């Protein structure tokens, strides 16, 4: 018998006749088992699949133009920092980098944003990882715990984005 407060016997009154129990007989409450929530895993899985699929569908024309191929419409530039300040931000080129990687062009991806290669790897890696996590949780297994690894990976990503930005601003 567990020691949780939900497992203590509760005396029944004459009105609480449940399943043929007699007056004064105790009934033990069953402790509810909490099923882990998979909504975060699903959100990250769907988001990652959308990013990878869009990267595979979109095309690059010229050094800065991203095009939707079927309707042949160019997407507008989205970097507010570049519009206001007049120079690229650390994230400039990530979309074109992702598209280049999805099309199997790693050298072009490196040209657009070197840190984007790590970022794309992280995003694409979410697809099998989150799928496995959802499967494990649904089968009653504990989710894999990565400890501090995601924090270190995020730090490496931020440092690489800033480093490539500084190098491009001052050395190239």
PASEBA-1860 file (N, C-alpha, C; in nm, 3 decimals):
! residues 172
1> XXXXXXXX> 0.084/-0.118/0.000/0.000/0.000/0.000/0.089/0.124/0.000 ~ 0.059/0.219/-0.087/0.143/0.339/-0.096/0.110/0.435/0.017 ~ 0.194/0.533/0.034/0.177/0.626/0.145/0.121/0.759/0.100 ~ 0.064/0.767/-0.020/0.010/0.895/-0.065/-0.120/0.924/0.009 ~ -0.156/1.053/0.018/-0.279/1.088/0.089/-0.404/1.036/0.020 ~ -0.394/0.996/-0.105/-0.510/0.947/-0.178/-0.540/0.800/-0.150 ~ -0.452/0.730/-0.085/-0.474/0.588/-0.065/-0.527/0.554/0.074 ~ -0.562/0.653/0.155/-0.617/0.627/0.288/-0.762/0.581/0.273
9> XXXXXXXX> -0.802/0.481/0.350/-0.941/0.436/0.344/-1.036/0.546/0.391 ~ -1.150/0.556/0.326/-1.249/0.656/0.363/-1.373/0.580/0.410 ~ -1.419/0.608/0.535/-1.541/0.541/0.582/-1.663/0.590/0.503 ~ -1.755/0.498/0.477/-1.874/0.532/0.401/-1.990/0.559/0.495 ~ -2.075/0.652/0.456/-2.198/0.677/0.531/-2.306/0.588/0.470 ~ -2.420/0.574/0.535/-2.526/0.487/0.480/-2.571/0.532/0.341 ~ -2.557/0.659/0.307/-2.602/0.709/0.178/-2.503/0.671/0.068 ~ -2.377/0.649/0.104/-2.272/0.625/0.006/-2.259/0.478/-0.031
17> XXXXXXXX> -2.365/0.406/-0.040/-2.357/0.264/-0.073/-2.305/0.249/-0.215 ~ -2.181/0.202/-0.227/-2.116/0.190/-0.356/-2.085/0.044/-0.381 ~ -2.127/-0.007/-0.495/-2.095/-0.143/-0.538/-2.119/-0.247/-0.428 ~ -2.227/-0.236/-0.359/-2.263/-0.338/-0.260/-2.183/-0.335/-0.132 ~ -2.112/-0.227/-0.103/-2.041/-0.220/0.025/-2.140/-0.194/0.136 ~ -2.108/-0.243/0.251/-2.198/-0.227/0.364/-2.162/-0.101/0.441 ~ -2.255/-0.057/0.523/-2.234/0.063/0.602/-2.113/0.045/0.694 ~ -2.029/0.150/0.698/-1.911/0.146/0.784/-1.791/0.079/0.719
25> XXXXXXXX> -1.811/0.012/0.606/-1.700/-0.055/0.538/-1.616/0.051/0.465 ~ -1.486/0.034/0.462/-1.395/0.131/0.401/-1.373/0.098/0.253 ~ -1.350/0.202/0.177/-1.317/0.188/0.036/-1.184/0.261/0.013 ~ -1.092/0.197/-0.056/-0.962/0.259/-0.083/-0.966/0.328/-0.219 ~ -0.923/0.454/-0.220/-0.916/0.527/-0.346/-0.793/0.483/-0.423 ~ -0.808/0.472/-0.553/-0.696/0.433/-0.637/-0.624/0.561/-0.681 ~ -0.493/0.561/-0.666/-0.414/0.678/-0.704/-0.409/0.690/-0.856 ~ -0.438/0.809/-0.906/-0.435/0.832/-1.050/-0.291/0.837/-1.099
33> XXXXXXXX> -0.267/0.773/-1.211/-0.135/0.774/-1.271/-0.130/0.887/-1.372 ~ -0.036/0.978/-1.355/-0.023/1.092/-1.447/0.048/1.046/-1.573 ~ -0.015/1.071/-1.686/0.045/1.039/-1.815/0.120/1.164/-1.861 ~ 0.248/1.151/-1.895/0.324/1.268/-1.938/0.262/1.333/-2.062 ~ 0.270/1.464/-2.066/0.215/1.540/-2.177/0.312/1.538/-2.295 ~ 0.262/1.510/-2.413/0.346/1.505/-2.533/0.327/1.628/-2.622 ~ 0.253/1.728/-2.576/0.222/1.842/-2.663/0.347/1.920/-2.705 ~ 0.445/1.936/-2.615/0.568/2.004/-2.653/0.642/1.925/-2.761
41> XXXXXXXX> 0.647/1.793/-2.744/0.715/1.710/-2.844/0.645/1.719/-2.979 ~ 0.511/1.718/-2.977/0.436/1.729/-3.102/0.460/1.865/-3.168 ~ 0.460/1.972/-3.089/0.480/2.107/-3.144/0.618/2.118/-3.210 ~ 0.721/2.068/-3.142/0.856/2.074/-3.198/0.871/1.984/-3.319 ~ 0.805/1.869/-3.317/0.809/1.778/-3.432/0.743/1.842/-3.553 ~ 0.624/1.894/-3.536/0.551/1.956/-3.649/0.625/2.079/-3.699 ~ 0.674/2.162/-3.608/0.750/2.280/-3.649/0.875/2.245/-3.728 ~ 0.948/2.144/-3.681/1.070/2.101/-3.750/1.040/2.044/-3.888
49> XXXXXXXX> 0.935/1.963/-3.897/0.896/1.907/-4.027/0.859/2.020/-4.123 ~ 0.785/2.119/-4.074/0.746/2.231/-4.160/0.869/2.307/-4.210 ~ 0.965/2.333/-4.123/1.087/2.405/-4.163/1.164/2.327/-4.269 ~ 1.182/2.198/-4.247/1.259/2.116/-4.342/1.185/2.103/-4.475 ~ 1.054/2.083/-4.471/0.976/2.071/-4.596/0.977/2.203/-4.673 ~ 0.959/2.316/-4.603/0.964/2.445/-4.671/1.102/2.470/-4.731 ~ 1.207/2.432/-4.658/1.342/2.449/-4.711/1.362/2.367/-4.838 ~ 1.298/2.251/-4.843/1.311/2.166/-4.962/1.227/2.219/-5.079
57> XXXXXXXX> 1.118/2.287/-5.049/1.029/2.337/-5.155/1.080/2.470/-5.213 ~ 1.120/2.562/-5.127/1.160/2.695/-5.173/1.290/2.689/-5.254 ~ 1.311/2.791/-5.335/1.432/2.798/-5.419/1.499/2.933/-5.402 ~ 1.628/2.937/-5.435/1.705/3.061/-5.426/1.736/3.107/-5.568 ~ 1.711/3.235/-5.593/1.747/3.297/-5.721/1.836/3.416/-5.691 ~ 1.957/3.411/-5.739/2.050/3.520/-5.712/2.102/3.513/-5.569 ~ 2.174/3.615/-5.527/2.235/3.609/-5.394/2.138/3.633/-5.278 ~ 2.023/3.697/-5.303/1.936/3.731/-5.190/1.788/3.701/-5.210
65> XXXXXXXX> 1.749/3.639/-5.318/1.607/3.620/-5.346/1.565/3.476/-5.321 ~ 1.459/3.460/-5.240/1.399/3.330/-5.214/1.265/3.328/-5.288 ~ 1.241/3.221/-5.364/1.124/3.213/-5.452/1.040/3.091/-5.420 ~ 0.908/3.109/-5.425/0.814/2.997/-5.417/0.803/2.943/-5.559 ~ 0.849/2.820/-5.587/0.867/2.775/-5.725/0.740/2.760/-5.809 ~ 0.633/2.708/-5.756/0.515/2.680/-5.838/0.449/2.808/-5.889 ~ 0.440/2.907/-5.802/0.375/3.033/-5.842/0.477/3.139/-5.882 ~ 0.606/3.107/-5.870/0.716/3.193/-5.910/0.707/3.334/-5.850
73> XXXXXXXX> 0.685/3.337/-5.719/0.675/3.462/-5.646/0.793/3.472/-5.550 ~ 0.861/3.586/-5.553/0.973/3.608/-5.462/0.920/3.650/-5.325 ~ 0.979/3.592/-5.221/0.942/3.631/-5.085/1.012/3.762/-5.050 ~ 0.945/3.847/-4.972/1.010/3.973/-4.935/1.123/3.950/-4.835 ~ 1.223/4.036/-4.836/1.327/4.029/-4.735/1.267/4.058/-4.598 ~ 1.307/3.983/-4.497/1.241/3.997/-4.368/1.329/4.054/-4.258 ~ 1.454/4.090/-4.288/1.544/4.136/-4.183/1.521/4.284/-4.152 ~ 1.456/4.310/-4.042/1.429/4.447/-3.999/1.559/4.519/-3.963
81> XXXXXXXX> 1.652/4.446/-3.901/1.780/4.504/-3.863/1.852/4.558/-3.987 ~ 1.852/4.479/-4.093/1.919/4.520/-4.217/1.850/4.641/-4.280 ~ 1.717/4.646/-4.271/1.643/4.759/-4.326/1.670/4.888/-4.250 ~ 1.681/4.877/-4.118/1.701/4.996/-4.034/1.847/5.039/-4.030 ~ 1.937/4.946/-4.000/2.078/4.978/-3.980/2.158/4.978/-4.110 ~ 2.117/4.896/-4.205/2.186/4.891/-4.333/2.294/4.784/-4.341 ~ 2.306/4.700/-4.239/2.402/4.590/-4.246/2.336/4.463/-4.192 ~ 2.393/4.349/-4.227/2.333/4.222/-4.191/2.339/4.194/-4.041
89> XXXXXXXX> 2.241/4.120/-3.993/2.238/4.077/-3.853/2.298/3.935/-3.843 ~ 2.316/3.882/-3.722/2.372/3.746/-3.709/2.288/3.638/-3.778 ~ 2.159/3.661/-3.793/2.072/3.560/-3.854/2.050/3.577/-4.002 ~ 2.104/3.682/-4.060/2.087/3.702/-4.204/2.148/3.585/-4.280 ~ 2.073/3.535/-4.373/2.119/3.424/-4.456/2.075/3.288/-4.406 ~ 2.009/3.281/-4.291/1.968/3.151/-4.238/1.866/3.082/-4.329 ~ 1.770/3.156/-4.380/1.670/3.096/-4.469/1.737/3.038/-4.593 ~ 1.824/3.117/-4.655/1.894/3.071/-4.775/1.989/2.955/-4.742
97> XXXXXXXX> 2.047/2.957/-4.623/2.134/2.847/-4.578/2.052/2.718/-4.565 ~ 1.936/2.727/-4.501/1.849/2.610/-4.484/1.806/2.555/-4.619 ~ 1.769/2.644/-4.711/1.725/2.601/-4.844/1.841/2.532/-4.916 ~ 1.959/2.589/-4.908/2.076/2.529/-4.973/2.105/2.390/-4.917 ~ 2.098/2.376/-4.786/2.122/2.245/-4.725/2.016/2.144/-4.766 ~ 1.890/2.187/-4.770/1.783/2.096/-4.810/1.797/2.054/-4.956 ~ 1.864/2.135/-5.036/1.887/2.102/-5.176/2.023/2.037/-5.199 ~ 2.092/2.004/-5.090/2.220/1.934/-5.101/2.336/2.020/-5.146
105> XXXXXXXX> 2.337/2.148/-5.110/2.444/2.240/-5.151/2.511/2.299/-5.026 ~ 2.597/2.222/-4.959/2.657/2.271/-4.834/2.752/2.389/-4.853 ~ 2.819/2.401/-4.967/2.909/2.515/-4.988/2.829/2.645/-5.001 ~ 2.716/2.639/-5.070/2.629/2.756/-5.080/2.573/2.792/-4.942 ~ 2.539/2.690/-4.865/2.488/2.713/-4.729/2.593/2.783/-4.644 ~ 2.719/2.739/-4.655/2.829/2.801/-4.581/2.844/2.948/-4.621 ~ 2.828/2.977/-4.749/2.839/3.114/-4.798/2.729/3.202/-4.738 ~ 2.607/3.153/-4.729/2.495/3.233/-4.679/2.505/3.257/-4.529
113> XXXXXXXX> 2.535/3.154/-4.450/2.550/3.169/-4.305/2.612/3.041/-4.249 ~ 2.741/3.043/-4.216/2.808/2.921/-4.168/2.743/2.859/-4.044 ~ 2.695/2.943/-3.954/2.632/2.891/-3.833/2.498/2.823/-3.863 ~ 2.441/2.853/-3.978/2.314/2.793/-4.018/2.324/2.643/-4.038 ~ 2.443/2.594/-4.068/2.460/2.449/-4.087/2.434/2.377/-3.955 ~ 2.488/2.431/-3.845/2.461/2.373/-3.712/2.314/2.388/-3.678 ~ 2.258/2.505/-3.704/2.117/2.531/-3.672/2.025/2.435/-3.749 ~ 2.051/2.416/-3.879/1.969/2.325/-3.959/1.982/2.182/-3.907
121> XXXXXXXX> 2.103/2.143/-3.868/2.124/2.009/-3.813/2.041/1.990/-3.686 ~ 2.036/2.092/-3.603/1.956/2.084/-3.479/1.808/2.071/-3.513 ~ 1.761/2.153/-3.607/1.619/2.149/-3.646/1.584/2.014/-3.708 ~ 1.665/1.968/-3.803/1.638/1.839/-3.868/1.650/1.724/-3.768 ~ 1.740/1.735/-3.672/1.757/1.631/-3.571/1.638/1.620/-3.477 ~ 1.557/1.725/-3.470/1.437/1.721/-3.386/1.335/1.620/-3.439 ~ 1.337/1.595/-3.568/1.236/1.506/-3.628/1.248/1.364/-3.574 ~ 1.362/1.298/-3.585/1.367/1.163/-3.526/1.363/1.166/-3.373
129> XXXXXXXX> 1.428/1.265/-3.312/1.432/1.270/-3.166/1.293/1.285/-3.106 ~ 1.215/1.379/-3.156/1.079/1.401/-3.102/0.988/1.284/-3.134 ~ 1.006/1.224/-3.252/0.927/1.104/-3.285/0.954/0.991/-3.187 ~ 1.081/0.970/-3.153/1.117/0.866/-3.056/1.062/0.901/-2.918 ~ 1.069/1.029/-2.879/1.017/1.069/-2.748/0.866/1.041/-2.739 ~ 0.793/1.077/-2.842/0.648/1.054/-2.843/0.619/0.904/-2.836 ~ 0.692/0.825/-2.911/0.673/0.679/-2.909/0.700/0.624/-2.770 ~ 0.810/0.667/-2.708/0.846/0.618/-2.575/0.738/0.652/-2.473
137> XXXXXXXX> 0.691/0.776/-2.475/0.589/0.819/-2.378/0.460/0.742/-2.399 ~ 0.419/0.723/-2.523/0.296/0.647/-2.552/0.304/0.501/-2.510 ~ 0.426/0.447/-2.507/0.444/0.308/-2.467/0.481/0.293/-2.320 ~ 0.463/0.400/-2.244/0.485/0.395/-2.100/0.631/0.399/-2.058 ~ 0.720/0.429/-2.150/0.862/0.438/-2.118/0.896/0.583/-2.084 ~ 0.998/0.605/-2.002/1.035/0.743/-1.970/1.099/0.812/-2.091 ~ 1.076/0.940/-2.102/1.137/1.017/-2.210/1.288/1.026/-2.185 ~ 1.364/1.032/-2.292/1.509/1.049/-2.279/1.537/1.186/-2.217
145> XXXXXXXX> 1.623/1.190/-2.121/1.664/1.317/-2.059/1.805/1.349/-2.107 ~ 1.822/1.465/-2.161/1.951/1.502/-2.218/2.035/1.586/-2.122 ~ 1.983/1.610/-2.004/2.059/1.687/-1.906/2.086/1.828/-1.953 ~ 2.210/1.870/-1.941/2.251/2.005/-1.978/2.290/2.018/-2.126 ~ 2.292/1.908/-2.198/2.336/1.910/-2.338/2.262/2.013/-2.423 ~ 2.128/2.025/-2.417/2.059/2.127/-2.498/2.104/2.269/-2.465 ~ 2.133/2.295/-2.337/2.179/2.428/-2.298/2.316/2.459/-2.359 ~ 2.405/2.360/-2.355/2.538/2.378/-2.414/2.527/2.396/-2.565
153> XXXXXXXX> 2.440/2.318/-2.628/2.422/2.328/-2.772/2.367/2.465/-2.811 ~ 2.273/2.516/-2.733/2.219/2.650/-2.759/2.329/2.755/-2.743 ~ 2.412/2.740/-2.641/2.523/2.833/-2.622/2.620/2.830/-2.739 ~ 2.651/2.711/-2.787/2.741/2.697/-2.902/2.678/2.761/-3.026 ~ 2.548/2.742/-3.044/2.479/2.802/-3.159/2.484/2.954/-3.152 ~ 2.456/3.012/-3.036/2.458/3.157/-3.021/2.599/3.212/-3.045 ~ 2.698/3.147/-2.986/2.837/3.192/-3.006/2.876/3.182/-3.153 ~ 2.836/3.074/-3.221/2.872/3.060/-3.363/2.801/3.164/-3.449
161> XXXXXXXX> 2.675/3.196/-3.417/2.605/3.300/-3.492/2.674/3.435/-3.475 ~ 2.708/3.469/-3.352/2.773/3.597/-3.326/2.914/3.602/-3.385 ~ 2.988/3.491/-3.375/3.124/3.487/-3.428/3.125/3.506/-3.579 ~ 3.039/3.433/-3.650/3.038/3.448/-3.796/2.993/3.587/-3.835 ~ 2.905/3.649/-3.756/2.858/3.785/-3.784/2.973/3.885/-3.768 ~ 3.047/3.872/-3.659/3.160/3.963/-3.633/3.267/3.945/-3.740 ~ 3.297/3.822/-3.775/3.397/3.796/-3.879/3.354/3.860/-4.011 ~ 3.228/3.844/-4.047/3.178/3.900/-4.173/3.179/4.053/-4.171
169> XXXX> 3.148/4.111/-4.056/3.143/4.257/-4.047/3.282/4.319/-4.056 ~ 3.379/4.259/-3.990/3.508/4.326/-3.978/3.620/4.265/-4.061 ~ 3.609/4.140/-4.100/3.719/4.076/-4.170/3.691/4.044/-4.316 ~ 3.568/4.045/-4.356/3.537/4.009/-4.494/3.498/4.131/-4.573
END
